[in-house]
Amino acid sequence: GDGRPGPREFRLMQNYPNPFNASTTLTYALSVSADVTLEILDGVGRVIRTLERGPRAAGVYRCVWDGNDARHTSVASGVYHVRLSAGGRTDALRIVMVR
């Protein structure tokens, strides 16, 4: 690495833009390497899309959600949740889609 310390916390950061229309960027930080799952859930808690799954080293990651579900269908306007799971820990974020 470049000698700078990595992130000191496990965290899912506020997406931007929010509310969003077409796509939104999700950012998360891992303080240690872990198996990561990054999912989008609908208003009743069903997983509609898995964006990332697999091992990640400690660091900061960005991922774009294009507003589509797992069938590549555009989702409706409304409130969704992003759930980050890594190493037995979870963090969640409420996001708003406005078509």
C-alpha positions as CSV (number, residue, x, y, z in Angstrom):
1,G,0.0,0.0,0.0
2,D,0.9,3.6,0.1
3,G,1.5,3.7,3.9
4,R,-1.8,5.4,4.8
5,P,-3.9,3.7,7.3
6,G,-7.1,2.1,6.0
7,P,-10.5,2.9,7.3
8,R,-10.9,2.3,11.0
9,E,-14.6,1.3,10.9
10,F,-17.1,-0.8,9.1
11,R,-19.6,1.5,7.6
12,L,-22.1,2.0,4.8
13,M,-22.1,5.7,3.9
14,Q,-24.9,7.9,2.6
15,N,-25.5,7.3,-1.1
16,Y,-25.4,10.1,-3.7
17,P,-27.5,11.4,-5.2
18,N,-30.4,10.8,-2.8
19,P,-33.2,10.9,-3.7
20,F,-32.1,9.5,-7.1
21,N,-33.7,9.0,-10.5
22,A,-31.6,6.8,-12.7
23,S,-28.7,5.5,-10.6
24,T,-27.0,6.1,-7.2
25,T,-23.5,5.5,-5.9
26,L,-23.1,3.4,-2.8
27,T,-19.9,3.6,-0.7
28,Y,-18.8,1.4,2.1
29,A,-15.7,1.0,4.2
30,L,-14.2,-2.2,5.6
31,S,-11.7,-2.0,8.5
32,V,-10.6,-5.6,8.0
33,S,-10.9,-8.0,5.1
34,A,-14.2,-9.9,5.0
35,D,-16.7,-11.7,2.9
36,V,-19.1,-9.0,1.8
37,T,-22.7,-9.0,0.7
38,L,-24.3,-5.8,-0.6
39,E,-28.0,-6.0,-1.2
40,I,-31.0,-3.8,-2.2
41,L,-34.2,-4.6,-0.3
42,D,-37.7,-3.3,-1.1
43,G,-40.0,-1.6,1.4
44,V,-41.1,-4.9,2.9
45,G,-37.6,-6.3,3.3
46,R,-37.4,-8.6,0.3
47,V,-34.0,-8.7,-1.4
48,I,-34.5,-7.5,-4.9
49,R,-30.9,-7.2,-6.0
50,T,-27.5,-8.4,-4.8
51,L,-24.8,-5.9,-6.0
52,E,-21.7,-7.4,-4.5
53,R,-20.8,-10.8,-3.0
54,G,-17.4,-12.2,-2.1
55,P,-14.2,-11.5,-0.3
56,R,-12.9,-7.9,-0.1
57,A,-9.7,-6.6,1.4
58,A,-9.9,-3.7,3.9
59,G,-10.6,-0.5,2.1
60,V,-13.2,1.8,0.7
61,Y,-15.4,0.6,-2.1
62,R,-17.9,2.2,-4.4
63,C,-20.7,0.5,-6.2
64,V,-23.4,1.9,-8.5
65,W,-27.0,0.7,-8.4
66,D,-28.7,1.3,-11.7
67,G,-32.2,1.1,-10.2
68,N,-33.0,-2.3,-11.6
69,D,-33.9,-5.5,-9.8
70,A,-32.4,-8.9,-10.4
71,R,-34.5,-9.4,-13.5
72,H,-33.1,-6.1,-14.9
73,T,-36.5,-4.4,-14.5
74,S,-36.6,-0.8,-13.4
75,V,-38.0,-0.6,-9.9
76,A,-40.9,1.8,-8.9
77,S,-40.5,5.0,-7.1
78,G,-40.3,4.6,-3.3
79,V,-38.1,3.8,-0.4
80,Y,-35.5,1.0,-0.6
81,H,-32.9,-0.2,1.8
82,V,-29.3,-1.1,1.2
83,R,-27.9,-3.8,3.5
84,L,-24.1,-4.4,3.9
85,S,-23.1,-7.6,5.6
86,A,-19.5,-8.4,6.3
87,G,-17.7,-10.6,8.9
88,G,-20.9,-11.1,10.9
89,R,-21.7,-7.4,11.0
90,T,-24.4,-5.5,9.2
91,D,-25.2,-1.9,8.4
92,A,-28.2,-0.5,6.5
93,L,-29.2,2.6,4.7
94,R,-32.5,4.0,3.6
95,I,-32.5,5.3,0.0
96,V,-35.2,7.0,-2.1
97,M,-36.0,6.4,-5.8
98,V,-37.9,9.1,-7.6
99,R,-38.9,8.3,-11.2
